[in-house]
Amino acid sequence: MPIKAKGVSKSVPPTPWRIFLTLAKINTLTLGGGYVIVPVIENSFEKQGWITEEEFYRIFSRAQVFPGPIALSTSFLCSYRIAGAPGAIASVFGVVLPPFLALVLVGGFISLYGDTELFKRFLGGAGAVVPGLVGSMLWRTVRKRRWSVRTAIEVITLAVLLAVFPSAAFFILIGGIIALYLGRLVWKS
Amino acid sequence: MEILSVSLTFFKVGIVAFGGGWSVVGLIKQEIVPHWMSADAFNSLIAIAQSTPGPIALNAATLVGWQRAGFWGALTATFSVIAFPLLAMSLALAFSKYIPLKKNLADESLRSGSIAMILMTLWTLLPRTTMPMSWIFVLASFAITAFTEFNGVWVILGAGALNMVLGALH
């Protein structure tokens, strides 16, 4: 017997095609980072009677262990849960295709108008605020975390290594994250 | 050859793309500036990636791929950046019973890793100029997005429009 979720407006069977359409629509219309889009996906999946809120966020928390965009990993794992491998594959296309097509259009637009003075000014202004947005992301992430001496040392060590050896960033990150995990296994705090 | 090197670059980026889009931007910059584009061009590219639908790492891959090798470059880069995450999830679904990963410990380690990555991103993106106008844009956008619930996308578009009118930068 299927689980009835709260606030189900219509129950549609989660076929791969429906999953693709649902995610494609959300990924076309939602602007902003992964943490903006995840609740929208939850709402839509729940309304169609595919998954409960609790189950969705349980999978979401597991999805964070994997690299890649959080919208992609959450959609992939949830779709696998409700519709198996075909659902998971459909979800990948639902997440990837709309932004891809949007950017192909933008790319065409830029090759047409990219050389005009006005458009260069627009890009200059748009690009100038990017460090400010990163700063606020850092501010929010740092405030949200529960800090201890251990986590502070971990972050500072990794950040210093990245600043001193930027060309080895990839290996520092992989090695560093594995080392932190093993360190936590050995010395539990 | 160009497509292959774009593909390899973004496959690597996909392996360490943890903790929200912004964290990986510093690593992408490290990989492609200055030999593929200038620092200013990179900032503009990131602004476009953030203000169009879709995850920022994915969009950055598409745009860089497009710039290096046209449509097929864009397609290859996009699928390269998600190749490792998809592989990792598929393997985990198939073999989860045999993987003794302690999720809480992994979460905490990844959190430390991603905060360090955001620090690196911030450090590599900060303007290398003393031009006051650049810093005014940075500080104003920080204040707006850190202390209000204003969506960053509108800050990007607003700053672009403002500079179109004023021509204050460059």
Interface residues (C-beta under 8 A of the other chain):
Chain A: N27 T28 L29 T30 L31 G32 G33 G34 Y35 V36 R62 Q64 V65 F66 P67 G68 P69 I70 A71 L72 S73 F76 L77 Y80 V92 V95 V96 P98 P99 F100 A102 L103 V104 V106 G107 L118 K120 R121 F122 L123 G124 G125 A126 G127 A128 V129 V130 P131 G132 L133 V134 G135 S136 M137 L138 W139 R140 T141 V142 R145 T151 E154 V155 L158 A159 L162 A163 P166 S167 A169 F170 L173 I174 G176 I177 L180 Y181 R184 L185
Chain B: K12 G14 I15 V16 A17 F18 G19 G20 G21 W22 V25 G26 L27 Q30 D40 F42 N43 S44 L45 I46 A47 I48 Q50 S51 T52 P53 G54 P55 I56 A57 L58 N59 T62 L63 W66 F71 A74 L75 T78 F79 V81 I82 F84 P85 L86 A88 M89 A92 L93 L101 K102 K103 L105 A106 D107 E108 S109 L110 R111 S112 G113 S114 I115 A116 M117 I118 L119 M120 T121 L122 W123 T124 L125 L126 P127 S134 F137 V138 L139 A140 S141 F142 A143 I144 T145 A146 N151 G152 V153 V155 I156 L157 A159 G160 A161 L162 N163 M164 G167 A168 L169 H170
